């Protein structure tokens, strides 16, 4: 019973930069899509995340304002983050900037 209570909860004080680090590979999907994309974290500042952008993500027609879901799994926890696309930079190495609104932490039961 106790495990069900702590299984999933929103961590209001947890910022994305405490979960994500540069170079980390995470899952990303556009909210309406069923396809997950593996992305490399390029930069993290508080709740702003820059991800490396390539052609397979562009197939989902990502635009500023789109709702995005990020997923990062560790040995003990799974973090789901909801956010919106803030900016897309295509020059040099393509990057997508996300503004993270919430971070949910749950126990990894796999």
Secondary structure, 3 states (H helix, E strand, C coil): CHHHHHCEEECCCCCHHHHCCCCCEEEEEECCCCCCEEEEEEEEECCEEEEECCHHHHCCCCCCCCEEEEEEECCCEEEEEEEEEEEEECCCCCEEEEEEEEEEEEECCC
